[in-house]
Amino acid sequence: MSDGQGLRSRLLNSTTLVFVAIILLLIVWISSGMIGRDNAVPPERDPPAPPSVAASWSEAEPVTREITLYGDVRPNQVVVLRARTDGIVEEMTAVGAQLERGEVAGRLSTDDREARLTRAQARLTSAQRDYDSALELVEREFVSRSEVQARRAELEAARAELRAIEQEIANTTLRAPIDGVVNRIVSDLGAYVGLGGEVLEIVDNDPLLAVVHVQQGAVSRLRPGMDARIRFIGGEERQGNIRFIAPIADATTRTFRVEIEIPNREQALPSGLSAEVIIPTDTVDAHRVSAALIRLDDQGRTVLQTVDADDRIAFTPVQVIKARADGLWVTGLGDRARLVTISRGLLSPGQAVEVRETPEAYLQPAQGGR
């Protein structure tokens, strides 16, 4: 038994020694690796090349700012002719007739007015004779002066009655109150018209009025008398000028009513058309750029990417003052600026870039970009 126990003791001691040796070797190996890593010098790496962009110089040029509005074309006047007396319509003009102010448009029946006129004339003649006789008698002291005054009052009453019936007969002739075209007949031949009744409608289309509504931010740039271009559906264009600017904003829309007067002497254009109104306001220095170059920055501002003197990107806020199909005109860039026209990937303000000139063909018709 003692021999067996001794053998086991020796085997255990040998195994323990081997295990301990293995552990020590692992510790030494790991430690050597850590030390080597701490002392190792990382290899040098070249800094990444800056992104490449294409840019071109842009110079400001005088540009006329314009306000473009849309509205309706209305007549200068629309007047309804009303009867100044009553009667049956005996004569009437036709729809579409061109009338001048004061021209006869129709007639009403006189009825018993001619008889009343004759009676009024006779009464005036009698009153005049009585008054003249009273004047002669008062000079002979056959009548009193109060009698003369009574005869004079009767004379004046007879004159007033005659004037009234003459005016009533004159009112049976219907005359145009304005120059214009008969647009509508209300009372046809044979119809009875009472005092104040509608007879016909006359429209004056010379001049025409283009009525638009201007936002609060633009109304301060407008003045009465300013020129305007008016484009109608179909391509026809006319010149006009501002006749009226409302002194107070509309309570609902907070816009200002503006009327543009359009000469229409030949009556070639009807009212009721839709129109585009372009009003040149002032001239400023602006840059012409492609709409594709416009960006929005983190603050939601409209910006253009420019390159500064150190070839670094800058986001320059701009304001669009004029827009057409072939480009935009913007302010905020100064007299001269270098605009990024071609770039790959996202750029950020202050980022260094490698700049090359924009190909000539890429700049036609305006500075392009993608």
C-alpha positions as CSV (number, residue, x, y, z in Angstrom):
1,M,0.0,0.0,0.0
2,S,2.8,2.4,0.8
3,D,4.3,1.8,-2.6
4,G,1.0,2.5,-4.4
5,Q,0.4,5.7,-2.5
6,G,3.9,6.9,-3.3
7,L,3.4,6.3,-6.9
8,R,0.1,8.2,-6.9
9,S,1.8,11.1,-5.1
10,R,4.5,11.3,-7.6
11,L,2.0,11.3,-10.6
12,L,0.0,14.1,-9.0
13,N,3.1,16.2,-8.4
14,S,4.2,15.8,-12.0
15,T,0.7,16.7,-13.3
16,T,0.6,19.8,-11.1
17,L,4.0,20.9,-12.3
18,V,3.0,20.6,-15.9
19,F,-0.2,22.6,-15.4
20,V,1.6,25.3,-13.6
21,A,4.2,25.5,-16.3
22,I,1.5,25.9,-18.9
23,I,-0.2,28.7,-17.0
24,L,3.1,30.5,-16.7
25,L,3.8,30.2,-20.4
26,L,0.3,31.7,-21.2
27,I,0.9,34.6,-18.9
28,V,4.3,35.4,-20.4
29,W,2.9,35.1,-24.0
30,I,0.0,37.5,-23.3
31,S,2.2,39.9,-21.5
32,S,4.7,40.0,-24.3
33,G,1.9,40.8,-26.7
34,M,0.6,43.6,-24.6
35,I,4.0,45.1,-24.3
36,G,4.7,44.8,-27.9
37,R,1.4,46.5,-28.7
38,D,2.1,49.4,-26.4
39,N,5.4,50.0,-27.9
40,A,4.3,49.6,-31.5
41,V,4.2,52.8,-33.7
42,P,1.2,52.9,-36.0
43,P,1.9,53.3,-39.6
44,E,1.5,56.8,-41.1
45,R,-1.6,57.4,-43.3
46,D,-2.1,60.0,-45.9
47,P,-5.0,62.5,-45.2
48,P,-8.1,61.9,-47.5
49,A,-8.2,64.1,-50.6
50,P,-10.8,66.9,-50.5
51,P,-13.9,66.4,-52.7
52,S,-13.8,67.8,-56.2
53,V,-16.4,70.4,-57.3
54,A,-16.9,72.5,-60.4
55,A,-17.5,76.2,-59.9
56,S,-17.8,79.3,-62.1
57,W,-17.8,83.1,-61.5
58,S,-21.1,85.0,-61.5
59,E,-21.4,88.7,-61.8
60,A,-24.4,90.8,-60.8
61,E,-26.3,92.7,-63.5
62,P,-29.2,95.2,-63.3
63,V,-32.5,93.4,-63.2
64,T,-36.0,95.0,-63.0
65,R,-38.0,93.5,-60.2
66,E,-41.6,92.7,-61.1
67,I,-44.8,91.8,-59.3
68,T,-46.9,89.3,-61.1
69,L,-50.6,89.0,-60.2
70,Y,-53.7,87.4,-61.5
71,G,-57.2,88.9,-61.6
72,D,-60.2,89.7,-63.7
73,V,-60.9,92.4,-66.3
74,R,-63.9,94.5,-65.5
75,P,-65.7,97.3,-67.3
76,N,-65.1,100.9,-66.4
77,Q,-68.8,101.4,-65.6
78,V,-72.1,99.4,-65.6
79,V,-75.2,101.6,-65.5
80,V,-78.8,100.6,-65.4
81,L,-81.1,103.2,-67.1
82,R,-84.2,103.8,-65.0
83,A,-87.4,105.5,-66.1
84,R,-87.9,109.0,-64.7
85,T,-91.7,108.7,-65.3
86,D,-94.1,106.0,-66.0
87,G,-95.5,104.8,-69.3
88,I,-95.7,102.1,-72.0
89,V,-92.5,101.4,-73.9
90,E,-93.1,102.6,-77.5
91,E,-89.6,102.6,-78.8
92,M,-86.5,100.7,-77.7
93,T,-82.9,100.3,-79.0
94,A,-81.3,96.9,-79.6
95,V,-78.9,94.9,-77.5
96,G,-75.3,95.6,-78.7
97,A,-76.1,99.2,-79.8
98,Q,-73.3,101.6,-79.2
99,L,-74.7,104.7,-77.5
100,E,-73.1,108.1,-76.6
101,R,-74.1,109.9,-73.5
102,G,-77.4,111.7,-74.0
103,E,-78.3,109.7,-77.1
104,V,-81.9,108.5,-77.4
105,A,-82.2,104.8,-76.3
106,G,-86.1,104.5,-76.3
107,R,-89.4,106.3,-75.6
108,L,-92.3,105.9,-73.3
109,S,-95.9,106.8,-74.2
110,T,-97.0,110.4,-73.3
111,D,-100.6,109.4,-72.7
112,D,-102.6,112.4,-71.4
113,R,-99.5,114.6,-70.9
114,E,-100.0,116.5,-74.2
115,A,-103.5,117.5,-73.0
116,R,-102.1,118.5,-69.6
117,L,-99.4,120.6,-71.4
118,T,-102.1,122.4,-73.4
119,R,-104.0,123.1,-70.2
120,A,-100.9,124.4,-68.4
121,Q,-100.0,126.7,-71.3
122,A,-103.6,128.1,-71.3
123,R,-103.5,128.7,-67.6
124,L,-100.1,130.5,-67.9
125,T,-101.5,132.7,-70.6
126,S,-104.5,133.6,-68.4
127,A,-102.4,134.2,-65.3
128,Q,-100.1,136.5,-67.3
129,R,-103.0,138.5,-68.6
130,D,-104.5,138.9,-65.1
131,Y,-101.2,140.0,-63.7
132,D,-100.6,142.6,-66.4
133,S,-104.1,144.0,-65.9
134,A,-103.5,144.2,-62.1
135,L,-100.3,146.2,-62.7
136,E,-102.2,148.7,-64.8
137,L,-105.0,149.0,-62.3
138,V,-102.7,149.5,-59.3
139,E,-101.1,152.4,-61.1
140,R,-104.6,154.0,-61.3
141,E,-105.2,153.0,-57.7
142,F,-108.2,150.9,-58.7
143,V,-106.8,147.8,-57.0
144,S,-104.6,147.3,-54.0
145,R,-101.0,146.1,-54.1
146,S,-102.0,142.9,-52.3
147,E,-104.2,142.1,-55.3
148,V,-101.2,142.5,-57.6
149,Q,-99.2,140.2,-55.3
150,A,-102.0,137.6,-55.5
151,R,-102.0,137.7,-59.3
152,R,-98.2,137.4,-59.3
153,A,-98.4,134.2,-57.2
154,E,-100.9,132.7,-59.6
155,L,-98.6,133.5,-62.5
156,E,-95.7,131.8,-60.8
157,A,-97.8,128.7,-60.0
158,A,-98.9,128.5,-63.7
159,R,-95.2,128.7,-64.8
160,A,-94.2,126.0,-62.4
161,E,-97.0,123.7,-63.6
162,L,-96.0,124.2,-67.2
163,R,-92.3,123.5,-66.4
164,A,-93.4,120.3,-64.6
165,I,-95.4,118.9,-67.4
166,E,-92.8,119.8,-70.0
167,Q,-90.2,117.9,-67.9
168,E,-92.5,115.0,-67.5
169,I,-92.9,114.8,-71.3
170,A,-89.2,115.1,-71.8
171,N,-88.7,112.2,-69.4
172,T,-90.6,109.9,-71.7
173,T,-87.6,110.1,-74.0
174,L,-85.0,107.6,-72.6
175,R,-81.4,108.8,-73.0
176,A,-78.2,107.0,-72.4
177,P,-76.5,108.2,-69.1
178,I,-73.0,107.2,-70.3
179,D,-71.1,106.2,-73.4
180,G,-71.3,102.4,-73.8
181,V,-72.8,99.4,-75.3
182,V,-76.4,98.2,-74.5
183,N,-75.8,94.9,-72.7
184,R,-79.3,94.0,-71.6
185,I,-82.9,95.1,-72.3
186,V,-85.0,94.9,-69.2
187,S,-88.3,96.4,-70.5
188,D,-89.2,95.4,-74.1
189,L,-91.7,97.1,-76.4
190,G,-95.2,97.2,-75.0
191,A,-94.1,96.7,-71.4
192,Y,-95.3,99.1,-68.7
193,V,-92.5,100.9,-66.8
194,G,-93.2,102.6,-63.5
195,L,-91.3,105.5,-62.1
196,G,-87.8,104.3,-61.3
197,G,-88.3,101.0,-63.1
198,E,-85.3,99.4,-64.9
199,V,-85.2,99.8,-68.7
200,L,-81.8,98.7,-69.9
201,E,-78.2,98.1,-68.9
202,I,-75.3,99.9,-70.5
203,V,-71.6,98.8,-70.2
204,D,-68.7,101.1,-70.7
205,N,-65.6,99.1,-71.7
206,D,-63.3,102.0,-72.4
207,P,-61.2,101.9,-70.4
208,L,-61.1,98.4,-69.1
209,L,-60.0,97.7,-65.5
210,A,-57.8,94.8,-64.5
211,V,-58.6,94.2,-60.8
212,V,-56.0,92.4,-58.7
213,H,-55.2,91.9,-55.0
214,V,-51.7,92.6,-53.7
215,Q,-50.1,91.0,-50.6
216,Q,-49.1,93.2,-47.7
217,G,-45.4,92.7,-48.4
218,A,-45.5,94.0,-52.0
219,V,-48.1,96.9,-51.8
220,S,-45.4,99.4,-50.6
221,R,-43.6,99.0,-53.9
222,L,-46.6,100.2,-55.9
223,R,-47.6,103.8,-56.8
224,P,-50.6,105.2,-58.8
225,G,-49.5,105.8,-62.4
226,M,-47.0,103.0,-62.6
227,D,-46.9,101.1,-65.9
228,A,-48.1,97.5,-66.2
229,R,-48.3,94.8,-68.8
230,I,-51.5,92.8,-69.0
231,R,-51.6,89.4,-70.7
232,F,-54.9,87.8,-71.6
233,I,-55.9,84.2,-72.3
234,G,-54.9,83.6,-75.9
235,G,-51.7,85.5,-75.8
236,E,-52.8,89.1,-76.4
237,E,-51.0,91.7,-74.4
238,R,-51.9,95.3,-73.6
239,Q,-50.2,98.1,-71.7
240,G,-51.9,99.9,-68.8
241,N,-51.2,101.8,-65.6
242,I,-52.2,101.7,-62.0
243,R,-55.3,103.9,-61.4
244,F,-56.2,103.0,-57.9
245,I,-54.6,101.4,-54.8
246,A,-57.0,100.7,-51.9
247,P,-56.1,102.7,-48.8
248,I,-57.2,99.8,-46.5
249,A,-56.7,96.1,-46.7
250,D,-59.5,93.6,-47.2
251,A,-60.6,92.4,-43.7
252,T,-60.8,88.8,-44.8
253,T,-57.8,88.3,-47.1
254,R,-55.6,91.1,-45.8
255,T,-54.8,92.1,-49.3
256,F,-55.1,95.4,-51.1
257,R,-57.3,96.0,-54.2
258,V,-55.4,97.5,-57.1
259,E,-57.0,98.7,-60.4
260,I,-55.0,98.9,-63.6
261,E,-56.6,101.0,-66.4
262,I,-56.3,99.5,-69.9
263,P,-57.2,101.8,-72.9
264,N,-59.8,100.1,-75.1
265,R,-60.9,102.8,-77.5
266,E,-61.8,100.4,-80.3
267,Q,-63.8,98.3,-77.8
268,A,-61.9,95.3,-79.1
269,L,-61.6,93.6,-75.8
270,P,-64.7,92.6,-73.8
271,S,-64.8,92.7,-70.0
272,G,-64.9,89.5,-67.8
273,L,-61.6,88.1,-69.1
274,S,-59.0,86.6,-66.8
275,A,-55.6,88.4,-67.0
276,E,-52.0,88.1,-65.8
277,V,-50.7,91.5,-64.6
278,I,-47.0,92.2,-64.5
279,I,-45.9,95.4,-62.8
280,P,-42.2,96.5,-63.0
281,T,-41.4,98.1,-59.7
282,D,-37.6,98.9,-59.4
283,T,-34.2,97.9,-60.6
284,V,-31.6,96.0,-58.5
285,D,-28.3,94.2,-59.1
286,A,-28.9,90.4,-59.2
287,H,-27.3,87.1,-60.3
288,R,-28.8,84.8,-62.9
289,V,-28.6,81.2,-61.8
290,S,-30.2,77.8,-62.5
291,A,-33.0,76.8,-60.3
292,A,-31.1,73.4,-59.8
293,L,-28.5,75.2,-57.7
294,I,-30.9,76.4,-55.0
295,R,-30.6,74.6,-51.6
296,L,-32.2,74.9,-48.2
297,D,-29.9,75.1,-45.2
298,D,-30.6,73.7,-41.7
299,Q,-32.6,76.8,-40.8
300,G,-34.8,76.5,-43.8
301,R,-33.3,79.5,-45.7
302,T,-32.8,79.6,-49.4
303,V,-29.0,79.4,-50.1
304,L,-26.5,78.9,-52.8
305,Q,-23.2,76.9,-52.4
306,T,-20.3,79.2,-53.0
307,V,-16.5,78.8,-52.8
308,D,-14.5,81.4,-50.8
309,A,-10.9,82.5,-51.4
310,D,-9.5,79.5,-49.4
311,D,-11.5,77.0,-51.5
312,R,-13.9,76.3,-48.7
313,I,-17.6,75.8,-49.1
314,A,-20.0,78.5,-47.9
315,F,-23.8,78.5,-47.8
316,T,-24.8,82.0,-48.9
317,P,-28.5,83.1,-48.2
318,V,-30.2,84.5,-51.3
319,Q,-33.5,86.0,-52.2
320,V,-35.3,85.2,-55.5
321,I,-36.5,88.4,-57.1
322,K,-37.5,87.1,-60.5
323,A,-38.2,83.7,-62.0
324,R,-38.4,82.5,-65.6
325,A,-38.3,79.1,-67.3
326,D,-34.6,79.7,-68.2
327,G,-33.3,80.7,-64.8
328,L,-33.7,82.7,-61.5
329,W,-32.4,86.1,-60.5
330,V,-31.2,86.3,-56.9
331,T,-29.8,88.9,-54.6
332,G,-27.5,88.4,-51.6
333,L,-24.3,87.3,-53.4
334,G,-22.7,90.7,-53.7
335,D,-21.3,92.0,-57.0
336,R,-19.2,88.9,-57.8
337,A,-19.4,85.3,-56.4
338,R,-18.0,81.9,-57.3
339,L,-20.9,79.4,-57.5
340,V,-20.6,75.6,-57.1
341,T,-22.2,74.2,-60.2
342,I,-21.3,70.5,-60.0
343,S,-20.7,68.5,-56.8
344,R,-20.8,64.9,-55.8
345,G,-22.3,64.0,-52.4
346,L,-23.2,66.3,-49.6
347,L,-21.1,69.3,-48.8
348,S,-21.1,71.3,-45.5
349,P,-20.1,74.9,-44.7
350,G,-16.4,75.3,-44.2
351,Q,-15.5,72.1,-46.0
352,A,-12.3,72.3,-48.1
353,V,-12.8,71.3,-51.7
354,E,-10.8,70.9,-54.9
355,V,-12.2,73.4,-57.4
356,R,-12.2,73.1,-61.2
357,E,-13.8,75.3,-63.8
358,T,-17.3,74.4,-65.0
359,P,-17.4,73.1,-68.6
360,E,-18.6,75.8,-70.9
361,A,-21.4,73.7,-72.4
362,Y,-22.8,73.2,-68.9
363,L,-23.4,76.9,-68.4
364,Q,-25.9,77.3,-71.3
365,P,-28.3,79.0,-71.2
366,A,-27.7,79.7,-67.5
367,Q,-25.4,78.3,-64.9
368,G,-26.5,74.8,-64.4
369,G,-26.0,72.2,-61.6
370,R,-27.0,68.9,-60.4
